[in-house]
């Protein structure tokens, strides 16, 4: 069964004259809807297995599209059964898609990961009480005390993470248009951030990240990009 693999939505009914190649070496073509179009290719299977090669190919198609258009990227593995269903999904949200395309035109995303945030806040979080007094407590009391200790250290870490975020944002926010910060997962000790940056300011943002590293040597700060602005799309067709 043939499926459509969809890479993103562009601000034109066509993709231009330069050919693009997607998964399974299939041509990437436009599925037009109003003043925009979805960039898609035919796929003779029901899934694309995620791996370095296939994920990088998805990004390469988006990067090529971004050189010609404003692009709303879709997540890796987005599939729809046929062009009619895809058009129907696009038609239902054309005004919002147009707003996003205008806002994100010429913008790229950088992704940051920050580790080493006051690790001392958590060093005793899982430690068992070992003094003689603790050994005389019942198992239930020891458990409750350990839970309370973990909560106390988690709160201390979250306070440290908020302080770290504020300190880094003082350097980074002036070099970008928008930012979103958070923890990688609910219980993670890794801060993550997405930054929306005009493409022509990408070098200035990279310099701001280097400045942050110099001012905060105790932190490990990774920065990847520029990517298509995944984190700043406010509306997208339903993704499989």
FIKENU-829110 format. One line per field, with one value per residue: residue number from 1; x, z, y of N, C-alpha, C in turn; residue in three letters. Coordinates in steps of 0.02 Angstrom, whole numbers, plus 32768, in hexadecimal, padded with zeros to 4 digits. Atoms other than C-alpha are relative to their C-alpha. Layout:
BEGIN
n <- [NUM,...]
nu <- [X,...]
nw <- [Z,...]
nv <- [Y,...]
cau <- [X,...]
caw <- [Z,...]
cav <- [Y,...]
cu <- [X,...]
cw <- [Z,...]
cv <- [Y,...]
res <- [ALA,...]
% end
This chain:
BEGIN
n <- [1,2,3,4,5,6,7,8,9,10,11,12,13,14,15,16,17,18,19,20,21,22,23,24,25,26,27,28,29,30,31,32,33,34,35,36,37,38,39,40,41,42,43,44,45,46,47,48,49,50,51,52,53,54,55,56,57,58,59,60,61,62,63,64,65,66,67,68,69,70,71,72,73,74,75,76,77,78,79,80,81,82,83,84,85,86,87,88,89,90,91,92,93,94,95,96,97,98,99,100,101,102,103,104,105,106,107,108,109,110,111,112,113,114,115,116,117,118,119,120,121,122,123,124,125,126,127,128,129,130,131,132,133,134,135,136,137,138,139,140,141,142,143,144,145,146,147,148,149,150,151,152,153,154,155,156,157,158,159,160,161,162,163,164,165,166,167,168,169,170,171,172,173,174,175,176,177,178,179,180,181,182,183,184,185,186,187,188,189,190,191,192,193,194,195,196,197,198,199,200,201,202,203,204,205,206,207,208,209,210,211,212,213,214,215,216,217,218,219,220,221,222,223,224,225,226,227,228,229,230,231,232,233,234,235,236,237,238,239,240]
nu <- [802A,7FD9,8011,7FDC,7FD5,8005,7FC6,8011,802F,7FDC,802B,800A,8021,7FD0,7FC0,7FCA,7FE9,7FC9,801C,7FEC,8009,8010,7FF7,8004,7FEB,803B,8001,802A,802E,802E,8048,8015,803F,8000,7FC0,7FC8,7FFE,7FD8,7FCB,800A,7FE8,8022,7FDD,8020,8004,802A,7FD7,7FB8,7FDE,7FD2,7FB9,7FDA,8007,8044,800F,7FDA,801F,8039,7FE7,7FE3,8038,8018,7FCF,8005,803E,7FF9,7FD9,802C,8043,800E,8011,8017,7FE9,8025,7FD4,7FEB,8030,8045,801C,8048,8010,8003,7FFE,8041,8003,7FD0,801D,8036,7FE2,7FE4,8035,8021,7FD7,7FDA,7FEF,7FCB,7FC2,7FE6,7FE3,7FC0,7FD0,7FE7,7FD9,7FC3,7FD9,7FBB,7FEA,7FE7,8001,7FC6,8013,7FCC,8006,7FD4,7FF8,7FD3,8022,7FFB,800B,7FFF,8045,801E,7FD0,8017,8048,8011,7FD5,8023,7FE7,7FD6,7FEB,801F,8045,802A,800A,8033,8042,8025,7FF8,802E,7FE6,7FC5,8018,801D,7FCA,7FDB,8029,7FFD,7FBD,7FFE,8027,7FDB,7FC9,801C,8012,7FC2,7FE8,802B,7FEE,7FC0,800C,801F,7FCC,7FD4,8024,8001,7FBC,7FF0,802C,7FE7,7FD0,8017,803F,7FF8,7FE9,8034,8044,802C,7FDF,8029,7FD4,801F,7FD8,8007,803A,8018,7FCF,7FBD,7FD3,7FE7,8028,8002,801C,8004,7FFB,8013,7FCE,7FFD,7FC8,7FC6,7FE1,7FEB,7FBB,8001,801A,7FCB,7FCF,801D,7FF8,7FBA,7FF6,801E,7FD2,7FC7,8014,801B,7FD8,8016,8038,7FF5,8033,7FFC,802C,8005,8028,8047,8032,8043,801A,8033,801C,8023,803C,8039,8034,7FE6,802F,7FF5,7FC6,8001]
nw <- [8000,8004,7FD1,800A,7FCA,8004,7FE1,7FE3,8025,8019,800E,8048,801A,8021,7FDE,8028,8038,7FED,7FE5,7FBE,7FF8,7FBB,7FEC,8036,803D,8023,8009,7FD3,8029,7FDB,7FFD,7FF4,7FDF,7FFA,800F,7FE6,8017,7FDA,8025,7FF1,8031,7FFB,7FD8,800D,7FC2,7FCF,7FCD,800C,7FC2,7FED,7FFC,8014,8047,8012,7FDE,8020,8040,7FF1,7FF3,803D,8029,7FE3,800A,8046,8007,7FDD,802A,8032,7FE6,7FB8,7FF6,7FC0,8002,7FDE,7FDE,8024,7FFF,800C,8039,800D,8034,8045,8008,7FEF,7FB8,7FED,8010,7FD1,7FC1,8009,800C,7FC1,7FD7,802C,7FE3,7FCD,8023,801E,7FCB,7FEC,8037,8001,7FC4,7FFE,803D,7FF5,7FBC,7FF2,7FB9,7FDF,7FC5,7FCB,7FC7,7FCB,7FC8,7FCD,7FD9,7FB8,7FF3,7FB8,7FE6,8002,7FEF,7FC9,8009,7FFD,7FCE,7FC7,7FBE,7FE7,7FBA,7FD3,7FF0,8039,8004,7FD0,8018,8026,8049,8019,7FEF,802A,8044,8003,7FFA,803F,8031,7FF0,8011,8048,8014,7FED,802F,8041,7FFD,8002,8045,802C,7FF3,8021,8048,8012,7FFD,8039,803B,8000,800E,8046,802B,8004,8037,803E,801A,802D,8042,8020,8001,7FD1,7FE0,7FD5,7FD3,7FD5,7FF1,8034,7FE8,7FBF,7FCB,801D,7FE7,803C,801C,8049,8019,8049,8011,8044,8013,8048,801F,8009,7FBE,7FE4,7FE8,7FC3,7FCB,7FEF,7FD8,7FBD,7FDD,7FEC,7FC8,7FC6,7FEA,7FDF,7FBF,7FD4,8010,7FDB,8024,8042,802A,8047,802B,8043,802D,8003,8016,800E,7FBF,7FE6,7FBF,8002,8029,7FD1,801B,8033,800D,7FD5,8015,7FEE]
nv <- [7FC4,7FC2,7FCA,7FC2,7FE8,7FB8,7FE1,7FC0,7FD5,7FC5,7FC6,7FFA,803C,802C,8005,7FE5,802B,802D,803F,8018,8047,8012,8046,8032,7FDE,7FE7,7FB8,7FD8,7FD8,7FD5,800D,7FBB,7FF0,7FB8,7FDF,8027,8046,8031,8022,8047,8031,8041,8032,8040,8025,7FDD,7FDF,7FF5,8010,7FCA,800F,7FC4,7FF0,7FEB,7FC0,7FCB,7FF2,7FD5,7FBD,7FE5,7FE8,7FC2,7FCB,7FEB,7FD9,7FC0,7FD2,7FE3,7FF0,8009,8047,801C,8045,8035,802F,803C,8037,7FEA,8024,7FFC,8033,7FE7,7FB7,7FE1,7FF9,7FCC,7FBF,7FF2,7FEC,7FBD,7FCE,7FF0,7FD4,7FD3,7FBE,8007,8012,7FC2,7FD7,801D,7FFA,7FBB,7FF3,8028,7FF7,7FEA,800F,8043,8013,801E,8028,8001,802E,7FE7,802E,7FE7,7FCC,800A,8047,800C,8000,8042,8035,802B,800C,8047,8021,801D,7FEB,8037,7FF9,8031,7FED,8010,8049,8015,7FEC,8033,7FF9,7FCD,7FBD,7FF4,7FF2,7FBC,7FD0,8000,7FDD,7FB9,7FE8,7FFA,7FC6,7FC4,7FF7,7FEF,7FB9,7FD9,8002,7FD7,7FBA,7FF4,8000,7FC0,7FCD,800A,7FE8,7FB7,7FE8,800C,7FD9,7FBB,7FFD,801D,7FE5,7FC7,8015,8028,7FE3,8023,8039,802B,8025,8031,803B,8033,8026,7FE7,800D,7FFA,7FCB,7FDE,7FC9,7FFC,7FC2,7FF6,7FBA,7FEC,7FCF,7FF1,8025,7FD5,7FF5,8041,7FFB,7FD9,802B,802F,7FDB,7FF7,8041,8005,7FD2,8021,8035,7FE1,7FE3,8034,803C,803C,801E,801E,7FE2,8013,7FD8,801C,7FD8,7FEE,8031,7FE5,7FE9,802E,7FEF,7FC1,8009,8002,802B,802D,8037,803A,8027,8047]
cau <- [8000,8046,8049,807B,8110,80FE,8196,8148,80D7,811A,80D7,80BD,804D,80EB,819A,81FC,825E,82F0,82C9,82CF,82E2,8294,8284,8298,82E8,823A,821E,81DA,8141,80C2,8012,7FC7,7F3E,7F14,7FB2,801B,804A,8086,812C,8117,815A,810F,813D,811B,8114,80BA,814C,81FD,8270,82C7,8383,8410,83FF,8342,8336,83C0,836B,82CC,8331,838B,82E5,82A9,834C,833E,8289,82BC,8336,82A0,8209,81C8,81B0,8149,81A6,8149,8190,81F2,817D,80E4,8078,7FCC,7F6E,7F55,7F5A,7EA0,7EA9,7F43,7EEC,7E55,7EC5,7F1E,7E7D,7E37,7EC6,7EFD,7EEE,7F58,7FD7,7FE6,8006,808F,80E0,80EA,812E,81B3,81EF,82AD,82B9,8318,831E,83B2,83A4,8404,8422,846D,84B1,8516,8492,84C6,84D6,84F5,843B,841B,84B3,8459,83AD,83B5,842F,83F1,83FD,848A,84A0,8471,83D5,8393,83AB,8334,82A6,821F,8229,8191,81DE,8283,8223,81C2,8261,82B9,8227,8229,82E5,82D3,824B,82B7,834A,82DA,8295,8346,8378,82E2,830D,83C0,837F,8311,83A5,8412,838D,837F,843D,844C,83B8,8407,848E,8428,837C,83BC,8404,835F,82A8,8259,8289,823A,828F,826A,82AC,82CB,8250,81EF,8278,830C,83A3,83BF,8380,8349,8322,82EA,8317,82C7,8349,8345,83B3,8423,8444,8478,8531,850A,84A4,8532,85A7,852E,8532,85F0,85EA,8576,85EE,867C,861A,85D8,8666,8614,8583,8585,8526,8506,84B9,847C,8431,83FC,8363,82B7,8251,81F3,81D7,8187,80FF,8058,7FEB,8010,7FAB,7F8F,802C,8031]
caw <- [8000,7FCC,8051,804B,80B6,80E1,810A,8129,80EC,8080,8055,7F9C,7F35,7EE1,7F19,7E8C,7DFC,7E58,7E76,7F26,7F55,7FF1,8041,7FCF,7F4F,7F23,7EE0,7F58,7F10,7F45,7F80,7F6A,7FD6,7FC3,7FCA,801C,7FFC,8056,801C,800D,7FB8,7F93,800A,7FDE,8094,8132,8196,818E,8210,8272,8262,8241,8184,8179,81FB,81A7,80FD,8148,8186,80DF,8083,80FE,80F0,8032,803E,80B9,8038,7FC9,803B,80E9,8130,81BB,81DD,8208,827A,8236,8204,81D5,8160,8111,80A2,800B,7FC7,7FDF,8099,80A6,804C,80BE,8157,8111,80DB,818C,81CF,813F,819D,822E,81B8,815D,8200,8232,8186,818B,823C,821D,8172,8175,8226,8265,8309,837B,8402,84A7,852D,85D3,8654,86F2,8744,87FC,8804,88BF,88D7,88B0,88F6,8992,8946,893C,89CA,8A51,8B07,8B56,8C06,8C9C,8CC2,8C13,8C1F,8CB4,8C50,8C03,8B48,8B2B,8B85,8B29,8A85,8AAC,8AE4,8A44,89DC,8A37,8A1D,8963,8955,89B2,893E,88A4,88D9,88F6,8848,87F5,884C,880B,875C,875A,8791,8709,8686,86B9,86B2,8605,85BD,85E7,8567,84E6,84DA,848E,83FC,83D1,83AD,841E,8496,84F1,858A,85F4,863A,85C3,8628,86C8,8735,86C6,86FE,864C,8615,8560,84FA,844A,83FD,8365,8307,8260,81E9,81CB,8288,829C,82AF,8333,8395,838B,83CF,8460,848A,848A,8500,8575,8579,85A6,8634,867A,866D,86ED,8676,85E0,8557,84AE,841E,837B,82E3,8280,826A,8223,82AA,82EF,839D,8361,82EF,8346,82D2,8267,820E,8279,8274,826E]
cav <- [8000,80A9,8131,81E7,8218,82D1,833D,83E6,8473,8501,85AE,858B,8516,84D1,849F,84F1,84A5,8453,839A,8354,829E,8253,81A8,810F,8186,81C5,8274,82F7,834E,83D1,83AA,8458,84A2,855A,85C5,853D,8488,83EE,83A6,82EA,824E,81A4,8118,8062,802C,805E,80A0,80E6,809B,8126,8123,819E,8192,81A1,822C,828E,827B,82C5,835A,836E,837C,83FF,8461,8462,849E,8527,856F,8595,85A9,85C7,8518,84CB,8428,8389,8304,8271,81E4,824C,81E2,81F9,817D,81F0,82A1,82C1,829F,830D,839D,838D,839A,8432,8489,8480,84EA,8559,8601,85C2,8572,8618,8674,85FA,8600,86BE,86BE,8639,8671,8681,863B,85A2,8544,851F,8499,84A3,841F,8455,83DB,83F1,8460,8461,83A4,83B4,83D3,831C,82C3,8285,8270,81B3,8192,811D,8153,80F1,8136,80CC,8132,8118,805B,8055,80A3,8038,8015,8084,8118,8103,8100,819F,81F8,81C4,8203,82AA,82B9,8297,831A,8399,837C,8381,842A,8469,842E,8480,8524,8514,84EC,8587,85F1,85A4,85C5,867B,8691,8643,869E,8745,871A,86BA,870C,87B0,874C,86F7,871D,869B,8610,857D,852F,8497,83F3,8363,82F9,8313,82C8,82F4,8359,8398,8442,8451,84EB,8516,85BE,860F,8675,86D4,8673,870A,8714,865D,868A,870D,868D,860E,8695,86B4,85F9,85FC,8692,8633,859F,8614,8665,85BF,853E,84CA,84AB,8437,8492,8440,84A0,8452,84A5,8500,8491,84AD,8506,846E,84B4,8555,850F,8532,84CB,8433,83AD,8312,82A8,81EB]
cu <- [802C,7FE6,8024,8028,8003,8039,7FEE,7FCF,8026,7FCE,7FF6,7FDB,8030,8043,8039,8019,8036,7FE4,801C,7FF1,7FF6,800E,7FF4,8013,7FC6,8002,7FD1,7FD6,7FD1,7FB9,7FE0,7FBD,8000,8043,803C,7FFE,8025,8034,7FFF,8023,7FDB,802C,7FDB,8002,7FDD,8028,8046,8023,802F,8047,8026,7FF5,7FBB,7FED,8025,7FE4,7FC2,8017,801D,7FC9,7FE5,8030,7FFE,7FC1,8008,802A,7FD4,7FBF,8003,7FE4,7FE6,8012,7FD0,8032,8013,7FCA,7FB8,7FE6,7FB5,7FF0,8002,7FFD,7FBF,7FF9,8030,7FE5,7FC8,801C,801D,7FC9,7FE0,8027,8029,8010,8039,8042,801F,8021,8044,8035,801D,802E,8044,802A,8046,801A,8017,7FFF,8044,7FE8,803A,7FEF,8035,8001,8034,7FE1,8001,7FF1,7FFF,7FBB,7FE3,802D,7FE8,7FB8,7FEE,8029,7FD6,801E,8027,8014,7FD7,7FB7,7FD1,7FF1,7FCA,7FBA,7FDF,800B,7FD3,8019,803D,7FEB,7FE6,8036,8028,7FD9,8004,8044,8007,7FD9,8026,8038,7FE6,7FEC,803D,801D,7FD6,800C,8042,7FF7,7FE1,8034,8030,7FDF,8001,8045,8011,7FD6,8016,8031,7FDF,7FC2,8009,8015,7FCC,7FBD,7FD3,8025,7FCD,8030,7FD8,8032,7FF3,7FC6,7FEF,8034,8048,8029,8021,7FCF,8003,7FE0,7FFF,8000,7FEE,802B,7FF8,803E,803F,8023,801B,8047,8003,7FE5,8035,8035,7FE6,8005,8048,800F,7FE3,802E,803B,7FEF,7FE9,8025,7FE9,7FC6,8018,7FC6,800B,7FCD,8002,7FD2,802E,7FD5,7FC2,7FDE,7FC7,7FDB,7FD4,7FC4,7FC5,7FC8,801F,7FCA,800D,8038,7FF9,803F]
cw <- [8000,8032,7FE8,803E,7FF9,8029,8022,7FD3,7FEC,7FEB,7FB6,7FE8,7FDD,8025,7FD8,7FCE,8014,801F,8045,8004,8049,800F,7FC4,7FBD,7FD7,7FFC,8033,7FD5,802E,7FFE,8011,8023,800C,7FEC,801B,7FE3,8033,7FD2,8014,7FCC,800B,8026,7FF8,803C,8034,8036,7FE5,8042,8012,8008,7FE8,7FB7,7FEE,8021,7FDF,7FBB,8009,800A,7FC1,7FD1,801B,7FF5,7FB8,7FF5,8020,7FD8,7FCD,801E,804C,8008,8046,8000,8024,801C,7FD3,8006,7FF4,7FBF,7FFB,7FC8,7FB9,8000,8014,804B,8018,7FF1,8030,8043,7FFC,7FFB,8041,802A,7FD7,8020,8033,7FE0,7FE1,8033,8015,7FCA,7FFC,803B,7FFE,7FC1,8011,8045,8005,804B,8015,803F,8030,8032,8034,8039,8030,802A,8049,8014,804B,801F,8004,801D,8038,7FF7,8007,8034,8039,8041,801E,8049,802C,800F,7FC7,7FFD,8030,7FE9,7FDA,7FB5,7FE4,800E,7FD7,7FB9,7FFA,8006,7FBF,7FCA,800B,7FED,7FB4,7FE8,800F,7FCE,7FBA,7FFD,7FFC,7FB9,7FD2,800B,7FDC,7FB4,7FE9,8001,7FC5,7FC0,7FFC,7FEC,7FB6,7FD1,7FFB,7FC6,7FBD,7FE3,7FD3,7FB9,7FDA,8002,8035,801D,8029,8029,8028,8013,7FCB,800E,8045,8037,7FE8,8025,7FC5,7FEB,7FB4,7FEC,7FB4,7FF4,7FB7,7FED,7FB5,7FE2,7FFA,8043,801F,801C,8041,803A,8015,802B,8047,8028,8017,803B,8040,801B,8025,8045,8032,7FF3,8024,7FDC,7FBF,7FD4,7FB8,7FD9,7FBB,7FD6,7FCE,7FE3,7FE7,8043,801C,803D,7FFE,7FCF,8030,7FE7,7FCB,7FF2,802E,7FE4,8016,8026]
cv <- [803E,8033,8040,8010,804C,801F,8042,8025,803F,8036,800D,7FC2,7FD0,8002,801E,7FCC,7FCE,7FC0,7FF0,7FB6,7FF0,7FB7,7FD2,801E,801A,804C,8021,802F,8028,7FE3,8043,8005,804B,801D,7FDA,7FBA,7FD6,7FE2,7FB6,7FD5,7FBF,7FCE,7FBE,7FD3,802B,8024,800C,7FF5,803A,7FE7,803D,8014,801B,8042,8039,8011,802D,8048,8020,801A,8042,803A,8019,8029,8045,8032,8024,801D,800A,7FBA,7FF4,7FB6,7FD1,7FCD,7FC6,7FCA,8014,7FE0,800F,7FD0,801B,804C,8021,800A,8037,8045,8012,8017,8046,8034,8015,8032,8032,8044,7FFB,7FED,803E,802D,7FE6,8009,8047,800E,7FDE,8007,801B,7FF2,7FB7,7FF3,7FE5,7FDC,7FFD,7FCA,8016,7FCD,801D,8037,7FED,7FB8,7FF1,8000,7FBA,7FCA,7FD3,7FE9,7FB7,7FDB,7FE4,801A,7FC6,8008,7FD1,8011,7FED,7FB6,7FE9,8013,7FC7,800B,8037,8046,8011,8012,8047,8035,8005,8026,804C,801E,8008,803D,8041,800E,8011,804A,802C,8001,802D,804A,8011,8003,8041,8038,7FFB,8019,804C,801C,7FF7,802B,8049,8008,7FEF,8022,803C,7FEE,7FD8,8025,7FE1,7FC5,7FD9,7FD5,7FCD,7FCA,7FCB,7FD1,8019,7FF9,8008,8035,8025,8036,7FFE,8042,7FFF,804B,800C,803C,8010,7FE0,802C,800E,7FC0,8005,8027,7FD6,7FCE,8022,800B,7FBF,7FF7,802D,7FE2,7FCA,801E,801B,7FCB,7FBE,7FC1,7FDD,7FE0,8016,7FE9,8028,7FE0,802C,8023,7FC8,8026,800F,7FD5,801C,803E,7FFF,7FFA,7FD4,7FD4,7FCC,7FC6,7FD3,7FB8,7FF0]
res <- [UNK,UNK,UNK,UNK,UNK,UNK,UNK,UNK,UNK,UNK,UNK,UNK,UNK,UNK,UNK,UNK,UNK,UNK,UNK,UNK,UNK,UNK,UNK,UNK,UNK,UNK,UNK,UNK,UNK,UNK,UNK,UNK,UNK,UNK,UNK,UNK,UNK,UNK,UNK,UNK,UNK,UNK,UNK,UNK,UNK,UNK,UNK,UNK,UNK,UNK,UNK,UNK,UNK,UNK,UNK,UNK,UNK,UNK,UNK,UNK,UNK,UNK,UNK,UNK,UNK,UNK,UNK,UNK,UNK,UNK,UNK,UNK,UNK,UNK,UNK,UNK,UNK,UNK,UNK,UNK,UNK,UNK,UNK,UNK,UNK,UNK,UNK,UNK,UNK,UNK,UNK,UNK,UNK,UNK,UNK,UNK,UNK,UNK,UNK,UNK,UNK,UNK,UNK,UNK,UNK,UNK,UNK,UNK,UNK,UNK,UNK,UNK,UNK,UNK,UNK,UNK,UNK,UNK,UNK,UNK,UNK,UNK,UNK,UNK,UNK,UNK,UNK,UNK,UNK,UNK,UNK,UNK,UNK,UNK,UNK,UNK,UNK,UNK,UNK,UNK,UNK,UNK,UNK,UNK,UNK,UNK,UNK,UNK,UNK,UNK,UNK,UNK,UNK,UNK,UNK,UNK,UNK,UNK,UNK,UNK,UNK,UNK,UNK,UNK,UNK,UNK,UNK,UNK,UNK,UNK,UNK,UNK,UNK,UNK,UNK,UNK,UNK,UNK,UNK,UNK,UNK,UNK,UNK,UNK,UNK,UNK,UNK,UNK,UNK,UNK,UNK,UNK,UNK,UNK,UNK,UNK,UNK,UNK,UNK,UNK,UNK,UNK,UNK,UNK,UNK,UNK,UNK,UNK,UNK,UNK,UNK,UNK,UNK,UNK,UNK,UNK,UNK,UNK,UNK,UNK,UNK,UNK,UNK,UNK,UNK,UNK,UNK,UNK,UNK,UNK,UNK,UNK,UNK,UNK,UNK,UNK,UNK,UNK,UNK,UNK]
% end
